[in-house]
Structures are given as C-alpha cells and as structure tokens.
C-alpha cells in the first residue's frame, strides 16, 4: 500500500464530489417486463393474501393471551390485518371499517368490529409484538440472500402544509453556508415548537429493496446518527448474512465505523471534504479511506449502490403519500411501523414474480 497523506485523500474526495473523477458507470440491469406487468396486475390480491398468511403465521408464533371473563376479545391478528390493509390503501379508520366489508373474507378476518377497535389497535400493547414478528418473517424470507444494505433517514409529515425534502434541502444549504467543510447535518429538520414530522431511519437491501432495521420517533432533538446503533443491531439479528453497510457522507464518522467494525462488516461511507487518515481508535477508518484513495473506481462501485436507500424512500412516499394521522407519539410509531411492513409485503410480492431466486417462501420460515 503506497504511503498517502491528507492532501491525497482530499484531492480524491474533491474529484468525486465535483464529478471530475472518471468514474465508469455500471450497466443498468434489464427488467423482465412481462413478469413486472404480472406483479402490478396482481399486486392487490397478492398483498392481501400475504397480509392474511403472514399475520396468521406471526400470531401462531406468539403465545396466546390468557382468556378473561366477559365478552371475548377481538383477536389481535384480525385488528393487525385491518391496520395493514388500512396502511396499504391509505385510509382513515372509518373508511377502513367499510373496507372490511369488501376484503374481510380475503384477509381471513373472523370477526366484525368498528373503527374504534381499529383505532385502539394503534396502542403498542395491542399490535407491536405482532408487527415485530411480521417484520421478522418478511426479512427472514425476503432478505434471506441479501448481503449488502444501505442506510438513510427520512421524515413523514403530520400535516399537508409541510414537505420533508424541501425542509431538508433548506437545512443543508444553511449548514453548508455555516461550514464549508461539512455539508451534512445530523439534526432532522423541524418547525420550531411543532412536531411536523415523524422521523425514521432504516436500512434496506440493495438487491431486494426490503427494509431490515428501522427506528422512528417524532422527537427532532434526536439526531439521525443516534438511530444507527439500533439499526445495525436489528439488521444483524434479522439478516446475519450482511457483509457491507453503505451510507452517505453523514455516516462517515469514526464512531459509526467503530460500530460496523464491531460486527465485522465492511463500510462504504463517502468521506467528508476535511477528512484525514487519523484513526483515533477506529481501525476501520484508515482501512476505508486507504481503500477509497487507492481503489477509487472499485470503491465507488460499492458506494453508489447507496442510492437504493433513496429509491426506497421514494417508493414509500409515492406508494403511501398520506400524512401521519395519529396524534399520540406511540400511535405515530405504530403508523410508521405499518408503512414499513406494507412496503416489505409489497416488495416481496413483486420479487416473488420478478426475482424469485432472491427470496424464500415465507411459508417455509420456522417459528422464532
């Protein structure tokens, strides 16, 4: 390995950032359009069937609640099925009750209930355990062969008057004006005195586009990087085959590299303009920067797969554009968890028809 200094590193960073580096783009993968058309045509039926089967499977993996005196409780699995259907179609509680007349039988819902029961399902004590198990099943089946993940943060508005991306862009411009060497801010954008967004950070498989670890909050005082240890822990537990984690320049920090190093996986985070080779206790920091400097083309081939997390962000916004409706923090968290699970169910239904070699049949997944 040739001896490099900070100037060599910064020259490469500059050439990559101003796009003067002669990067050779990878060839775009061809899409099997007949299979993709079939996935779109069958999307609604496939997702409703997946909701029915996976929630029933998740319920069977969780010990049943003790029976109590009085009127029998509505099964939690029926409520979670209704909530996932609600998130998929993007409707409020009352409309969701009406949709049960259309799709209740398809979902395998064994009882009738009102919109108030759906509303109470957003309390974590009623639904979190089941949603966590649904998330596990979809990862063990959908991300079973995935080994590269990309992480990113986003925000869902709680009012139609604000837009997350415009606020984020404005925040980054203001940050760049304050500090020319650091164009990324760890803080989430917000409106003073208001909780205008539900903030989420996730990791997604670059080949499957299915979400593994995710963390969500309505507290903008918690920075994006603060979520990363939990994201990494979840991703390792759900997808132990991971070998690489990708992220933008925000994640290019020694403490973040120390976390990936602890799990023994490679990291591809774009160095900041003022980066140096000094490790300061993070051995993987030097490894990443020397690899970036000496093998830039190959390094960028890995790093540019990071755009998949932005693609997943776009999919979430386009497919489920409705604002966060809930007011209580714990119910907002449930609403966001529903969106993540619906995304995975939808993506799995597409992969089943377009790239079946990437996934396993969820019916073959053993209980935890």
Secondary structure as GFF3:
##gff-version 3
##sequence-region A 1 368
A	DSSP	alpha_helix	6	17	.	.	.	ID=ss1
A	DSSP	alpha_helix	33	41	.	.	.	ID=ss2
A	DSSP	alpha_helix	43	61	.	.	.	ID=ss3
A	DSSP	alpha_helix	76	89	.	.	.	ID=ss4
A	DSSP	alpha_helix	93	107	.	.	.	ID=ss5
A	DSSP	alpha_helix	115	120	.	.	.	ID=ss6
A	DSSP	alpha_helix	124	142	.	.	.	ID=ss7
A	DSSP	beta_strand	148	157	.	.	.	ID=ss8
A	DSSP	alpha_helix	164	178	.	.	.	ID=ss9
A	DSSP	beta_strand	197	205	.	.	.	ID=ss10
A	DSSP	beta_strand	211	217	.	.	.	ID=ss11
A	DSSP	three_ten_helix	224	227	.	.	.	ID=ss12
A	DSSP	alpha_helix	228	238	.	.	.	ID=ss13
A	DSSP	beta_strand	244	247	.	.	.	ID=ss14
A	DSSP	three_ten_helix	249	251	.	.	.	ID=ss15
A	DSSP	alpha_helix	254	262	.	.	.	ID=ss16
A	DSSP	beta_strand	266	269	.	.	.	ID=ss17
A	DSSP	alpha_helix	283	294	.	.	.	ID=ss18
A	DSSP	alpha_helix	296	303	.	.	.	ID=ss19
A	DSSP	three_ten_helix	304	306	.	.	.	ID=ss20
A	DSSP	alpha_helix	307	319	.	.	.	ID=ss21
A	DSSP	alpha_helix	329	354	.	.	.	ID=ss22
A	DSSP	three_ten_helix	356	358	.	.	.	ID=ss23
A	DSSP	three_ten_helix	362	364	.	.	.	ID=ss24
###
